[in-house]
Amino acid sequence: MLLEPSTPQPADLFALGGGTLSDKEISMTVQEWIEYVAGEAEQGLRTEAERVVGVFEREGQRAMGVLEAIVCV
């Protein structure tokens, strides 16, 4: 099943901020707010990607340890 991307609606964007705007966000223009939300999303994705890479590296090292422990005759 392939999901088609859709254009986010204003309500979707508003919900990304938790449904309420902080004082900082209230003082922003729409463009500033969109860039702010995009930056927050980017940081969240970067953090998650780094976590996943860390898990992948640890599991790879564990797998290599298991492979190296196999006695070859």
C-alpha positions as CSV (number, residue, x, y, z in Angstrom):
1,M,0.0,0.0,0.0
2,L,1.5,3.3,-1.1
3,L,0.6,6.4,0.7
4,E,0.4,9.6,-1.3
5,P,1.8,12.7,0.3
6,S,-0.7,15.4,1.1
7,T,-0.5,19.1,1.7
8,P,-0.7,19.8,5.4
9,Q,-3.7,21.8,6.3
10,P,-3.5,24.7,8.8
11,A,-5.1,22.6,11.5
12,D,-2.4,19.9,11.0
13,L,0.4,22.5,11.3
14,F,-1.2,24.0,14.4
15,A,-1.5,20.5,16.0
16,L,2.3,20.0,15.5
17,G,2.8,22.8,18.1
18,G,0.7,20.9,20.6
19,G,-2.5,22.8,19.8
20,T,-1.5,26.0,21.6
21,L,1.0,28.7,20.7
22,S,3.6,29.9,23.1
23,D,4.2,33.7,23.5
24,K,7.3,33.3,21.3
25,E,5.2,31.7,18.6
26,I,2.4,34.2,18.9
27,S,4.9,37.0,18.1
28,M,6.1,35.2,14.9
29,T,4.9,35.7,11.4
30,V,3.4,32.7,9.6
31,Q,6.7,32.2,7.7
32,E,8.8,32.5,10.8
33,W,6.5,30.0,12.6
34,I,6.7,27.5,9.7
35,E,10.5,27.8,9.7
36,Y,10.5,27.4,13.4
37,V,8.3,24.3,13.3
38,A,10.4,22.9,10.5
39,G,13.6,23.4,12.5
40,E,12.1,21.7,15.5
41,A,11.0,18.7,13.3
42,E,14.4,18.6,11.7
43,Q,16.1,18.4,15.1
44,G,13.7,15.7,16.2
45,L,14.4,13.7,13.1
46,R,18.2,14.2,13.5
47,T,18.0,13.0,17.1
48,E,16.0,9.9,16.1
49,A,18.4,9.1,13.2
50,E,21.4,9.4,15.5
51,R,19.7,7.0,18.0
52,V,18.9,4.5,15.2
53,V,22.4,4.6,13.9
54,G,23.8,4.0,17.4
55,V,21.6,1.0,17.8
56,F,22.6,-0.3,14.3
57,E,26.3,0.1,15.2
58,R,25.9,-1.6,18.6
59,E,24.0,-4.5,17.0
60,G,26.6,-4.7,14.2
61,Q,29.4,-4.9,16.8
62,R,27.5,-7.6,18.7
63,A,27.0,-9.6,15.5
64,M,30.7,-9.3,14.6
65,G,31.6,-10.6,18.1
66,V,29.3,-13.6,17.5
67,L,30.8,-14.3,14.1
68,E,34.4,-14.0,15.4
69,A,33.6,-16.5,18.2
70,I,32.7,-19.2,15.7
71,V,35.4,-21.8,15.5
72,C,36.3,-22.6,11.9
73,V,37.8,-26.0,11.1
